[in-house]
């Protein structure tokens, strides 16, 4: 099955330079070559009383590194996450594959609410955006997701201590903030879906 591709939308550009991510955060591989599959994750924070959000952290990771990182998850965590995802998809009435109509697909509308709970992201303190990409394009075979703060907490509770340690190690090595905001940042969850 071939990929359904669209240009990388601005929501998934790096906030550091306003451009598409160029390299894998782990191995430094060039991501913008056709045939290079990768994932982008951005954690967003809303400010109460304002129509504004800021990026808490962001990264792009090639699929090879992403799969290695997933392999670092405990079997228990992987099974718990798969069960959680399958339960939500079943509740949404989706059988197996999630389909979108490419003729009417509106990314802004799609990312305006939590994929799992349908709650508008504008009503949340925090949420995350996750998407899959191939070179200079976003892959719509697996549509991007907005994941709300309540779902992030539920997912974090499904992870074993071993997996939490792995995720914290990744965060500290590749996304570590300046010491003055470490306490605030350490509460953010890294998700592997």
Long-range contacts (C-beta under 8 A, 24 or more apart in sequence): 1-141, 3-134, 3-137, 3-139, 3-140, 3-141, 4-102, 4-139, 4-140, 4-141, 5-134, 5-137, 5-138, 5-139, 5-140, 6-137, 6-138, 6-140, 7-136, 7-137, 7-138, 8-133, 8-136, 8-137, 8-138, 9-107, 9-138, 11-42, 11-107, 11-111, 11-129, 12-40, 12-42, 12-129, 12-131, 12-133, 12-138, 12-144, 14-58, 14-60, 15-42, 15-55, 15-58, 16-58, 20-136, 21-59, 21-60, 23-60, 24-60, 24-61, 24-62, 24-65, 25-59, 25-60, 25-61, 25-65, 25-174, 25-175, 26-61, 26-62, 26-65, 26-69, 26-174, 27-62, 27-64, 27-65, 29-62, 29-64, 29-65, 31-60, 31-62, 31-133, 31-135, 32-135, 32-136, 33-135, 34-134, 34-135, 34-136, 35-134, 35-135, 36-62, 36-134, 36-135, 37-62, 37-63, 37-132, 37-133, 37-134, 37-139, 38-62, 38-63, 38-66, 38-132, 38-133, 38-134, 39-63, 39-66, 39-130, 39-131, 39-132, 39-133, 40-129, 40-130, 40-131, 40-133, 41-128, 41-129, 41-130, 41-190, 41-191, 42-128, 42-129, 42-130, 43-126, 43-127, 43-128, 43-188, 43-189, 44-121, 44-126, 44-127, 44-128, 44-129, 45-125, 45-126, 46-121, 46-122, 46-124, 46-125, 46-126, 46-127, 48-125, 51-122, 56-126, 56-185, 56-188, 57-171, 57-175, 57-177, 57-185, 57-188, 59-174, 59-175, 60-133, 66-192, 69-166, 69-170, 69-192, 70-192, 72-163, 72-166, 73-159, 73-163, 73-166, 73-192, 74-159, 74-160, 74-162, 74-163, 76-160, 76-163, 77-158, 77-159, 77-160, 77-162, 77-163, 80-158, 80-159, 81-155, 81-158, 81-159, 81-192, 81-193, 84-154, 84-155, 84-158, 85-193, 88-116, 98-143, 100-140, 100-143, 102-140, 105-140, 107-144, 110-143, 110-144, 110-146, 111-144, 111-145, 111-146, 112-146, 113-146, 114-146, 114-147, 114-148, 114-150, 114-151, 115-145, 115-146, 115-147, 116-147, 116-148, 116-151, 117-148, 117-150, 117-151, 119-148, 119-150, 121-146, 121-148, 124-148, 124-149, 125-149, 126-152, 126-188, 127-152, 128-152, 128-189, 128-191, 130-191, 130-193, 145-193, 147-191, 147-193, 152-189, 152-191, 153-189, 155-189, 155-191, 156-189, 167-192
